């Protein structure tokens, strides 16, 4: 399995938190107080609010940590592209647990519609990276020199009552796989490279109430199973061991 260069955990709520408009300031103080305790001292350096004054963004490019809290979701990202560090899931989830407990104590989080993990890997593939992707993942024959390849698709697994899924209201697991030209990456574009991203989500119906940590553990188990299969798919592209980005 290649090195994980970015990881995100996100939680989407079943209702909006308009109380953020009056509580976001004191919540920011609470979150910054975690530094040097449950979080590294340099975890967050900058604080921004969105145009409504309700949404928050705390981050530090040097630490690679980004926290975004909107009226209907919370996402925490650890970006290691520019860091000389190895990703550890247990540490990442411990950081998020500290953030969540602080957030929930102040805001009283509503019930949860979705929890998701997203991880990014990158591989060096030389000048023919797009040709590799087209030939390996499609039956389309290039008519010249392919570029800007991007393939994303979802696999949905029912965990409810069976039958045809309704993604707007059913209870299910969603596995999203993305393969694309690394030069198209939004935050870290790089020529002659391939990104392979895995996103494993759980949708809850009825919505999940209370602390999400048991559900996060269960989702991590689903992620681990999907990651093994994803690694096999990446190897079939011919970009596996020995070509991963450092």
C-alpha positions in Angstrom: 0.0 0.0 0.0 1.4 3.4 -1.0 1.9 6.3 1.4 -1.2 8.3 2.3 -0.4 12.0 1.5 -3.7 13.5 2.6 -6.6 12.3 4.8 -9.9 13.9 5.6 -12.7 12.9 7.9 -16.0 14.6 7.3 -19.4 14.6 9.1 -22.6 15.9 7.5 -25.5 16.7 9.7 -29.2 16.1 9.0 -30.1 19.7 10.0 -28.3 23.1 10.0 -26.7 24.7 13.0 -27.8 28.3 13.0 -26.5 28.7 16.5 -23.1 28.8 15.0 -23.8 32.5 14.2 -23.7 33.3 17.9 -21.3 30.6 19.2 -18.5 30.5 16.6 -16.3 33.0 18.4 -16.2 31.1 21.7 -16.0 27.8 19.9 -12.8 29.2 18.2 -11.3 30.0 21.6 -12.2 26.5 22.8 -10.6 24.8 19.7 -7.4 27.0 20.0 -7.1 26.0 23.6 -6.5 22.4 22.5 -3.1 23.4 21.1 -0.3 22.0 23.2 -2.7 19.5 24.8 -4.7 17.1 22.7 -3.3 18.8 19.6 0.2 19.8 18.6 1.2 23.4 19.6 1.4 24.4 15.9 -1.8 22.7 14.8 -3.8 25.8 14.0 -2.4 29.2 13.3 -4.9 31.1 11.2 -8.7 31.6 11.7 -11.1 32.7 9.1 -14.9 33.1 9.0 -17.1 32.8 5.9 -19.1 35.6 4.4 -22.1 34.8 6.7 -20.0 35.1 9.9 -21.1 31.6 10.9 -18.7 29.2 9.2 -15.1 28.7 10.6 -11.8 27.7 9.0 -8.8 27.0 11.3 -5.6 25.9 9.6 -1.8 26.0 9.5 0.0 25.1 6.3 3.1 24.2 8.2 1.3 21.6 10.3 -0.9 20.4 7.5 -4.0 20.7 9.6 -7.2 22.2 8.3 -10.5 22.3 10.1 -13.7 23.6 8.5 -17.0 23.9 10.3 -20.1 25.1 8.4 -23.7 25.3 9.3 -24.3 21.7 8.1 -20.9 19.9 8.4 -17.5 19.5 10.0 -14.4 18.4 8.1 -10.8 17.8 9.4 -7.9 17.3 7.0 -4.3 16.3 7.5 -2.2 17.3 4.5 1.2 15.6 4.4 2.2 16.5 0.8 4.8 19.0 2.0 5.6 17.3 5.3 8.3 14.7 6.1 5.9 12.6 8.1 4.1 9.3 7.9 0.3 9.2 8.2 -1.0 7.3 11.3 -4.8 6.7 11.3 -4.9 6.2 15.1 -3.3 9.6 15.7 -5.5 11.3 13.1 -8.7 9.9 14.7 -7.5 10.9 18.2 -7.0 14.5 17.0 -10.5 14.4 15.5 -12.0 13.0 18.7 -10.6 15.9 20.7 -11.9 18.4 18.1 -15.3 16.8 18.0 -15.8 16.7 21.8 -14.8 20.4 22.1 -17.2 21.2 19.2 -20.1 19.2 20.6 -19.7 20.5 24.1 -20.1 24.1 22.8 -22.5 23.7 19.9 -24.4 20.5 20.7 -24.1 18.7 17.4 -27.3 17.7 15.6 -27.9 14.2 14.4 -25.7 12.8 11.6 -26.6 11.9 8.1 -23.1 11.0 6.8 -19.6 10.1 8.0 -16.8 9.7 5.5 -13.0 9.1 5.2 -11.0 10.3 2.1 -7.4 9.4 1.5 -5.1 10.5 -1.3 -2.1 8.6 -2.8 0.2 9.7 -5.6 2.4 7.8 -8.0 5.1 8.9 -10.4 4.4 7.6 -13.9 6.4 9.8 -16.3 5.3 11.5 -19.4 2.8 8.8 -20.3 0.8 8.9 -17.1 -2.4 9.8 -18.9 -1.9 7.1 -21.5 -1.5 4.6 -18.7 -4.8 5.7 -17.2 -6.7 5.6 -20.4 -5.4 2.2 -21.5 -5.7 0.6 -18.0 -9.1 2.0 -17.0 -11.0 2.3 -20.3 -11.5 0.6 -23.6 -11.2 3.9 -25.4 -8.3 4.2 -27.9 -6.4 7.5 -27.7 -6.4 9.5 -31.0 -3.3 11.4 -30.1 -1.6 12.3 -26.8 -4.2 12.0 -23.9 -4.2 14.5 -21.1 -6.3 15.6 -18.2 -7.6 12.1 -17.5 -10.1 11.9 -14.6 -12.3 9.0 -13.6 -14.5 8.9 -10.6 -17.2 6.3 -9.8 -19.2 5.1 -6.8 -20.1 1.6 -5.4 -23.1 1.6 -3.1 -23.8 -1.2 -0.5 -27.1 -1.5 1.1 -27.0 -1.9 4.9 -30.8 -1.5 5.4 -33.7 -3.6 4.1 -32.3 -4.5 0.7 -33.7 -3.6 -2.7 -33.0 -0.6 -5.0 -31.1 2.2 -3.1 -32.5 5.7 -2.8 -29.4 7.7 -2.0 -31.5 10.6 -0.7 -32.9 8.7 2.2 -31.6 5.2 2.6 -29.0 3.7 4.9 -26.0 2.6 2.9 -22.2 2.5 2.5 -20.7 4.5 -0.4 -17.2 3.8 -1.8 -15.9 6.3 -4.2 -12.7 5.7 -6.3 -10.9 8.4 -8.2 -8.0 8.2 -10.6 -6.7 11.3 -12.3 -3.8 13.2 -13.8 -1.8 14.6 -10.9 -1.4 18.0 -12.8 -5.1 18.5 -12.2 -4.9 18.2 -8.4 -6.5 21.3 -6.8 -4.0 21.8 -4.0 -0.8 20.0 -5.1 -0.7 19.8 -8.9 2.3 17.9 -10.2 3.1 16.8 -13.8 3.9 13.2 -14.7 2.0 11.8 -11.7 -1.2 9.9 -11.0 -3.5 10.5 -8.0 -5.5 7.5 -6.7 -8.0 8.6 -4.1 -10.4 6.5 -1.9 -13.5 7.9 -0.2 -15.5 5.5 2.0 -18.8 6.9 3.4 -21.6 5.7 5.6 -25.1 7.3 5.3 -27.4 6.8 8.2 -31.2 6.4 8.1 -32.5 7.1 10.6 -29.9 9.8 11.3 -27.3 8.9 13.9 -27.7 10.6 17.2 -25.1 11.1 19.9 -21.3 10.5 19.9 -20.2 9.1 16.5 -17.1 7.2 17.7 -18.5 3.7 17.5 -19.7 4.5 14.0 -16.3 5.9 13.1 -14.6 2.6 14.2 -17.0 0.6 12.1 -16.5 2.8 9.1 -12.7 2.5 9.6 -13.1 -1.3 9.3 -15.1 -0.8 6.0 -12.3 1.6 4.8 -9.6 -1.0 5.6 -11.4 -3.6 3.5 -11.9 -1.2 0.6 -8.3 -0.1 0.8 -6.9 -3.6 0.3 -9.0 -4.0 -2.9 -8.1 -0.5 -4.0 -4.4 -1.3 -3.6 -4.8 -4.3 -5.9 -6.4 -2.1 -8.5 -3.6 0.4 -8.3 -1.0 -2.3 -8.7 -2.8 -3.5 -11.9 -2.2 0.0 -13.3 1.5 -0.7 -13.1 2.1 2.2 -10.8 2.4 0.4 -7.5 5.4 -0.5 -5.4 8.5 1.4 -6.2 6.8 4.3 -7.9 4.9 5.9 -5.0 5.5 9.5 -4.2 7.8 9.8 -1.1 
